[in-house]
Amino acid sequence: MTKDIKYLRVVSVLVLAAVLAACSDVDVSEEVLRDDEVEQGEATEASFRKLVEDYRTAYVARGAHAKAHACLRAYFDVLTDIRSDYRYGVFAEPGRRYKTWVRFSNGHYDLNTSQDYENDARGMALKLMEITGQPLEQSDANNVTQDFLMANAPVFFVRNMPDYNFFVANPENLNAFFFPDRNPFNWRIRELFAGKRLLSPPPASILDPVYYSITPYKLGPRNIKFAARPCQQRGSTAPVAEEHGGADFLREQLQEELGETAACYIFQVQEQRTDKGGMSLDDATREWSEQDAPFVPLATITIPQQDFSATEQAQFCENLSFAPWHALPEHRPLGQLNRLRRHAYPASSGYRHEQNQADVPDALAYWELGITN
């Protein structure tokens, strides 16, 4: 009986802490800047450079999503019947086609331990080319691009700027991040469950998951999140056990699939509704309810049948740079984590290109070399 009472007390404390955490953020339609934005940004730049340096091998990799499965030639086609109130930025012209690079990756920052059979985040990044307009930032000196970055879950396990900087400065000490002390009110319970959703067992194919933006963005005057969903229900969605998958089985599986057929995704958005609650611009641990804000399709992503096994294409993929701020103003990133990413991504990209003595390649020129079957 005494044990039951103690157990109920612990559960009650955890529930109360979760409820208080859920109520800690107010849903707003406009960003509210922090008083310490400059300091937090400087801390992010320093921590990301240190992270990249600490886990370097002979080759300096990205600070996040270090292991690429492939960079693939693709097409991004705006729907011909796209709603008129969503026609902004790259979606302004119904039916327009964009040449696109798609990068699939594992989320871990350490190439030495990023094995495909391990629990990890999986990423899908898009780089649309031949864009009309002036971007907020640009890495490719020869081309304007619009990048869309996504992962295999709608939530992240970090809530705000200080928490992000704590995690990046101590990436191996997850226990200290989720349980910083003995006070249950300081435990990051919602973050723990969000992390379990994101750091999941590997899929049967890297083409299987739905990929989500996690953080919000502008679409003209609206605040939205976006996602890429397979056009059709694919094969088994059950995760692959370690004994059935090698260190690079996702890349090998992708090579086999795209050697036989094309792949397809629907690019869709959901719009923030502050009248429903729970749709924070800042707290990435909170999922926007699809019941309150259903996804609306805006475009298709077609990955043609192709062979991506060439060594030079793998090197091109390593030197290519993706970032959420490679974006038109109509698609401006929103929220605390995206504002930190404006510091983190250039710090990581600039450092690794300098250390590797490599330039950011001309993405469009390489794309136009053609698709090999």
C-alpha positions as CSV (number, residue, x, y, z in Angstrom):
1,M,0.0,0.0,0.0
2,T,2.8,2.4,0.9
3,K,4.5,1.6,-2.4
4,D,1.3,2.3,-4.3
5,I,0.9,5.7,-2.6
6,K,4.5,6.6,-3.4
7,Y,3.9,5.6,-7.0
8,L,0.8,7.7,-7.3
9,R,2.6,10.6,-5.9
10,V,5.4,10.3,-8.4
11,V,2.8,10.0,-11.3
12,S,0.9,13.0,-10.0
13,V,4.0,15.1,-9.9
14,L,4.9,14.1,-13.4
15,V,1.4,14.8,-14.7
16,L,1.3,18.2,-13.0
17,A,4.7,19.1,-14.4
18,A,3.6,18.1,-17.9
19,V,0.4,20.1,-17.6
20,L,2.3,23.2,-16.4
21,A,4.7,22.8,-19.3
22,A,1.9,22.6,-21.7
23,C,0.4,25.8,-20.4
24,S,3.7,27.7,-20.5
25,D,3.6,28.9,-24.0
26,V,1.0,31.3,-25.4
27,D,-0.2,30.7,-29.0
28,V,0.5,33.9,-31.0
29,S,0.4,34.7,-34.6
30,E,3.5,37.0,-34.6
31,E,7.0,36.3,-33.3
32,V,8.1,37.7,-29.9
33,L,11.8,38.2,-29.7
34,R,13.8,37.3,-26.6
35,D,15.8,39.9,-24.7
36,D,18.9,37.6,-25.0
37,E,18.6,36.8,-28.7
38,V,22.1,38.1,-29.5
39,E,23.8,36.1,-26.7
40,Q,21.9,33.0,-27.5
41,G,22.9,33.3,-31.2
42,E,26.5,33.8,-30.3
43,A,26.4,30.7,-28.1
44,T,24.9,28.7,-30.9
45,E,27.6,29.6,-33.3
46,A,30.4,28.7,-30.9
47,S,28.8,25.4,-29.9
48,F,28.1,24.3,-33.4
49,R,31.7,25.0,-34.5
50,K,32.9,23.0,-31.5
51,L,30.5,20.2,-32.2
52,V,31.7,19.9,-35.8
53,E,35.3,20.0,-34.7
54,D,34.9,17.5,-31.8
55,Y,33.4,14.8,-34.1
56,R,35.5,15.4,-37.2
57,T,37.3,12.6,-38.9
58,A,39.7,13.0,-41.8
59,Y,36.7,14.7,-43.3
60,V,34.7,17.5,-41.5
61,A,31.0,16.6,-41.7
62,R,27.8,18.6,-41.0
63,G,26.9,19.4,-37.4
64,A,23.5,17.7,-37.9
65,H,22.3,15.1,-40.4
66,A,25.9,14.3,-41.1
67,K,25.3,11.0,-43.0
68,A,23.7,11.4,-46.4
69,H,22.0,8.4,-48.0
70,A,21.9,10.3,-51.4
71,C,21.3,13.5,-53.1
72,L,18.8,12.9,-55.9
73,R,17.6,14.8,-58.9
74,A,13.9,15.5,-58.7
75,Y,11.0,17.7,-59.8
76,F,8.8,19.9,-57.6
77,D,5.5,20.6,-59.5
78,V,3.1,23.2,-58.1
79,L,-0.5,21.9,-58.5
80,T,-2.5,23.4,-61.4
81,D,-5.5,23.9,-59.1
82,I,-3.6,25.3,-56.1
83,R,-5.9,27.5,-53.9
84,S,-5.6,31.2,-54.8
85,D,-5.0,32.2,-51.2
86,Y,-1.8,30.0,-51.1
87,R,-0.2,31.4,-54.2
88,Y,2.9,33.0,-52.7
89,G,6.6,32.6,-53.3
90,V,7.4,29.4,-55.2
91,F,3.6,28.6,-55.3
92,A,2.6,31.8,-57.0
93,E,2.3,30.2,-60.4
94,P,0.0,27.1,-60.7
95,G,1.6,24.3,-62.7
96,R,5.2,25.6,-62.4
97,R,7.9,23.0,-62.3
98,Y,11.2,23.4,-60.4
99,K,14.3,21.4,-60.8
100,T,15.1,20.1,-57.4
101,W,17.7,18.3,-55.3
102,V,16.5,15.9,-52.6
103,R,18.8,14.9,-49.8
104,F,17.9,11.9,-47.5
105,S,20.0,11.6,-44.3
106,N,20.4,10.2,-40.8
107,G,20.0,12.8,-38.1
108,H,23.1,12.0,-36.0
109,Y,26.0,14.5,-35.9
110,D,28.8,11.8,-35.6
111,L,29.6,9.9,-38.8
112,N,31.5,7.3,-36.8
113,T,28.4,6.1,-35.1
114,S,25.6,6.9,-37.6
115,Q,24.6,3.4,-38.6
116,D,21.4,2.9,-40.5
117,Y,20.1,0.1,-38.2
118,E,20.2,2.3,-35.1
119,N,17.5,4.5,-33.7
120,D,17.8,8.0,-35.2
121,A,16.0,10.8,-36.8
122,R,15.7,10.6,-40.6
123,G,15.8,13.8,-42.8
124,M,14.5,14.9,-46.2
125,A,15.8,18.2,-47.5
126,L,14.6,19.9,-50.7
127,K,16.5,22.5,-52.8
128,L,14.3,24.1,-55.4
129,M,16.3,25.9,-58.2
130,E,15.6,28.6,-60.8
131,I,13.7,30.6,-58.3
132,T,12.2,34.0,-59.0
133,G,12.8,36.5,-56.3
134,Q,15.5,37.6,-53.8
135,P,16.2,35.1,-51.0
136,L,16.8,35.9,-47.4
137,E,20.1,34.1,-47.6
138,Q,22.0,32.3,-50.4
139,S,24.9,29.8,-50.3
140,D,25.2,29.1,-54.0
141,A,26.8,32.2,-55.6
142,N,25.5,31.2,-59.0
143,N,21.8,30.4,-58.2
144,V,18.9,31.4,-56.0
145,T,17.3,28.5,-54.2
146,Q,14.4,27.7,-51.9
147,D,15.2,25.1,-49.3
148,F,12.6,23.1,-47.4
149,L,14.0,21.0,-44.5
150,M,12.1,18.1,-42.9
151,A,12.4,15.2,-40.5
152,N,10.5,12.0,-39.8
153,A,8.3,13.3,-36.9
154,P,6.2,16.4,-36.4
155,V,7.9,17.3,-33.1
156,F,11.4,18.1,-31.8
157,F,12.8,17.4,-28.4
158,V,14.1,20.9,-27.8
159,R,11.7,23.8,-26.9
160,N,13.6,27.1,-26.9
161,M,16.9,28.8,-27.4
162,P,18.5,28.1,-24.0
163,D,17.5,24.5,-24.1
164,Y,18.9,24.2,-27.7
165,N,22.2,25.7,-26.6
166,F,22.4,23.4,-23.6
167,F,21.8,20.3,-25.7
168,V,24.3,21.3,-28.5
169,A,27.0,22.1,-25.8
170,N,26.3,18.6,-24.2
171,P,25.1,16.3,-27.0
172,E,26.2,13.1,-25.3
173,N,24.6,13.8,-21.9
174,L,20.9,13.3,-22.7
175,N,20.2,12.3,-19.1
176,A,21.3,15.7,-17.9
177,F,19.2,17.4,-20.5
178,F,15.9,15.6,-19.7
179,F,16.5,15.3,-16.0
180,P,18.8,18.3,-15.0
181,D,18.2,17.9,-11.3
182,R,16.1,16.1,-8.7
183,N,13.2,18.6,-8.9
184,P,10.5,17.0,-11.1
185,F,9.2,20.4,-12.1
186,N,12.5,20.9,-14.0
187,W,12.3,17.6,-15.8
188,R,11.8,17.9,-19.6
189,I,9.0,15.2,-19.8
190,R,7.3,16.4,-23.0
191,E,10.8,16.7,-24.6
192,L,11.5,13.2,-23.6
193,F,8.5,11.8,-25.4
194,A,9.1,14.0,-28.4
195,G,12.6,12.7,-28.6
196,K,11.3,9.1,-28.6
197,R,9.1,9.9,-31.5
198,L,11.9,11.5,-33.5
199,L,14.7,9.1,-32.6
200,S,13.0,6.0,-33.9
201,P,13.9,2.6,-35.3
202,P,14.8,2.7,-39.0
203,P,12.1,2.3,-41.6
204,A,12.2,-0.5,-44.2
205,S,13.0,2.2,-46.8
206,I,14.0,5.8,-46.4
207,L,11.2,6.6,-48.9
208,D,8.5,5.3,-46.4
209,P,8.1,8.0,-43.7
210,V,6.1,11.2,-43.8
211,Y,8.6,14.1,-43.4
212,Y,7.6,17.2,-41.4
213,S,9.0,20.7,-41.1
214,I,8.6,20.6,-37.3
215,T,9.1,24.3,-37.1
216,P,6.7,27.0,-38.6
217,Y,7.2,29.2,-41.6
218,K,5.5,32.0,-43.5
219,L,3.4,31.3,-46.6
220,G,2.6,34.9,-47.6
221,P,0.6,36.4,-44.7
222,R,-0.1,32.9,-43.1
223,N,1.9,30.9,-40.6
224,I,2.2,27.3,-41.7
225,K,4.0,24.0,-41.2
226,F,4.7,21.8,-44.1
227,A,5.2,18.1,-44.8
228,A,6.0,15.6,-47.6
229,R,3.8,12.5,-47.7
230,P,4.3,9.5,-50.0
231,C,1.8,9.7,-52.8
232,Q,0.7,6.1,-52.2
233,Q,0.8,3.8,-49.3
234,R,4.1,2.0,-49.7
235,G,5.1,-1.4,-48.3
236,S,5.6,-2.5,-44.7
237,T,5.9,0.4,-42.3
238,A,7.4,-1.8,-39.6
239,P,10.9,-0.9,-38.5
240,V,13.8,-3.0,-39.5
241,A,15.5,-5.1,-36.9
242,E,19.3,-4.7,-36.6
243,E,20.0,-8.3,-37.8
244,H,18.2,-7.6,-41.1
245,G,19.9,-4.3,-41.8
246,G,23.6,-3.3,-42.3
247,A,25.3,0.0,-41.5
248,D,24.3,1.4,-45.0
249,F,21.2,-0.6,-45.8
250,L,19.0,2.4,-46.3
251,R,21.2,3.7,-49.1
252,E,21.5,0.3,-50.6
253,Q,17.7,-0.2,-50.5
254,L,17.2,3.3,-52.0
255,Q,19.6,2.5,-54.8
256,E,17.7,-0.7,-55.6
257,E,14.3,0.9,-55.5
258,L,15.2,3.9,-57.7
259,G,17.0,1.6,-60.1
260,E,13.5,0.1,-60.8
261,T,11.0,2.9,-60.4
262,A,10.3,6.5,-59.5
263,A,9.2,7.8,-56.1
264,C,6.5,10.4,-55.4
265,Y,5.5,12.7,-52.5
266,I,2.7,15.2,-51.9
267,F,4.0,18.5,-50.5
268,Q,1.3,19.9,-48.2
269,V,0.8,22.6,-45.6
270,Q,-1.2,23.2,-42.4
271,E,-2.2,26.7,-41.3
272,Q,-1.9,28.0,-37.8
273,R,-5.2,28.6,-36.0
274,T,-4.8,30.5,-32.8
275,D,-8.5,30.1,-32.0
276,K,-7.9,26.3,-31.5
277,G,-4.9,26.5,-29.2
278,G,-1.8,24.4,-29.1
279,M,-0.2,25.9,-32.2
280,S,2.8,27.6,-30.9
281,L,5.3,29.4,-33.1
282,D,8.1,28.8,-30.6
283,D,7.6,25.4,-28.9
284,A,8.6,22.7,-31.4
285,T,7.7,19.9,-28.9
286,R,4.0,20.7,-29.5
287,E,2.4,19.1,-32.6
288,W,-0.2,21.1,-34.5
289,S,-3.4,19.1,-34.5
290,E,-4.3,17.8,-38.0
291,Q,-7.9,17.7,-36.9
292,D,-7.9,21.4,-36.2
293,A,-5.6,22.3,-39.1
294,P,-5.8,19.7,-41.9
295,F,-3.0,19.5,-44.3
296,V,-3.7,21.0,-47.8
297,P,-1.7,19.7,-50.8
298,L,0.2,22.4,-52.8
299,A,2.7,20.4,-55.0
300,T,4.1,17.0,-55.9
301,I,7.7,15.9,-55.6
302,T,8.8,13.4,-58.3
303,I,12.1,11.5,-57.9
304,P,12.7,9.8,-61.3
305,Q,14.3,6.4,-61.7
306,Q,18.1,7.1,-61.4
307,D,21.5,5.8,-60.5
308,F,23.2,7.9,-57.8
309,S,26.2,5.6,-57.2
310,A,28.9,7.8,-58.8
311,T,31.6,8.9,-56.4
312,E,31.5,12.4,-57.8
313,Q,27.8,12.7,-57.0
314,A,28.4,11.6,-53.4
315,Q,31.1,14.3,-53.1
316,F,28.8,16.9,-54.6
317,C,26.2,15.9,-52.1
318,E,28.7,16.4,-49.2
319,N,29.6,19.9,-50.4
320,L,26.0,20.9,-51.1
321,S,24.6,23.3,-48.4
322,F,21.0,23.3,-47.2
323,A,19.5,25.8,-44.7
324,P,16.0,26.9,-43.7
325,W,17.0,30.5,-44.4
326,H,17.8,29.8,-48.0
327,A,14.3,31.0,-48.6
328,L,12.2,33.7,-50.2
329,P,10.6,36.3,-47.8
330,E,7.3,34.7,-48.5
331,H,8.6,31.5,-46.8
332,R,10.5,33.1,-43.9
333,P,11.3,30.7,-41.1
334,L,9.5,31.5,-37.8
335,G,10.1,30.9,-34.1
336,Q,13.0,30.6,-31.7
337,L,14.6,27.5,-33.1
338,N,14.6,28.8,-36.6
339,R,16.2,32.0,-35.5
340,L,18.9,30.0,-33.9
341,R,19.3,27.9,-37.1
342,R,20.2,31.2,-38.8
343,H,23.3,31.1,-36.7
344,A,23.9,27.3,-36.6
345,Y,23.7,26.4,-40.2
346,P,26.2,29.0,-41.6
347,A,28.6,28.3,-38.7
348,S,28.5,24.6,-39.5
349,S,28.6,25.0,-43.3
350,G,31.3,27.7,-43.4
351,Y,33.6,25.8,-41.0
352,R,33.3,22.5,-42.8
353,H,33.8,24.0,-46.2
354,E,36.9,25.9,-45.0
355,Q,38.4,22.8,-43.2
356,N,37.7,20.5,-46.2
357,Q,39.0,23.1,-48.6
358,A,35.8,22.8,-50.6
359,D,33.5,25.2,-52.3
360,V,29.7,25.1,-52.3
361,P,29.0,23.6,-55.8
362,D,26.8,25.0,-58.5
363,A,23.6,23.0,-57.8
364,L,21.8,23.8,-61.0
365,A,24.8,23.1,-63.3
366,Y,25.4,19.7,-61.7
367,W,21.6,18.9,-61.9
368,E,21.6,19.6,-65.6
369,L,24.3,17.0,-66.3
370,G,21.3,14.8,-66.5
371,I,19.6,11.8,-64.9
372,T,21.3,8.5,-65.5
373,N,19.1,5.4,-65.7
